[in-house]
Amino acid sequence: MEKKVICIICPVGCEVIVRGSERKIDEMTGFECKRGKAYAENEYLDPKRILTSTVKAVNYDYPVLPVRSDVPVPKSILFECMKIIKKTSVTAPVKSGQVIIKNILKSGANIIASAKTH
């Protein structure tokens, strides 16, 4: 398996080519620094993203409240996380940074409010 990863760690934007199996890297070319190499390794073996979305809000000026994960979530479970978030609602008041969903799908990530309600 081969994957091209564009490194986003610095402005150089190296195009790193990673070859290997699902769980093992056999060869990597194109990185210019250790940070780029580590980024490409993580992106190949276990890609993660900060999850941003909204939840329904009651007694709030808007129908939804913006939320996000407090740490990156494995890309492989993002859609399952979204199903849970879609079913979630909050009632004002909510503080910015308040945990809305604790340890979503046992990922170690909390879904937190990105804004406060009044």
Long-range contacts (C-beta under 8 A, 24 or more apart in sequence): 3-43, 3-44, 5-39, 5-40, 5-43, 5-44, 7-31, 7-36, 7-39, 7-40, 8-39, 9-33, 9-35, 9-36, 9-39, 10-35, 10-36, 12-36, 16-40, 18-43, 18-44, 20-44, 46-74, 47-74, 47-75, 48-72, 48-73, 48-74, 48-75, 49-73, 49-75, 49-78, 51-78, 51-81, 51-82, 51-85, 51-109, 51-111, 52-114, 53-82, 53-85, 53-111, 55-85, 55-88, 55-89, 55-90, 55-100, 55-111, 56-88, 56-89, 56-90, 57-89, 57-90, 57-91, 57-92, 57-94, 57-117, 58-89, 58-90, 58-91, 58-92, 59-91, 59-92, 59-117, 60-90, 60-92, 60-94, 60-117, 60-118, 61-117, 61-118, 65-90, 65-94, 65-113, 65-114, 65-115, 65-117, 66-113, 66-114, 66-115, 67-100, 67-111, 67-112, 67-113, 67-114, 68-111, 68-112, 68-114, 69-104, 69-109, 69-110, 69-111, 69-112, 70-109, 70-110, 70-111, 70-112, 71-108, 71-109, 71-110, 72-109, 73-104, 73-107, 73-109, 74-107, 77-105, 77-107, 80-105, 81-105, 81-107, 81-111, 85-111, 90-117, 92-117, 92-118, 93-117, 93-118
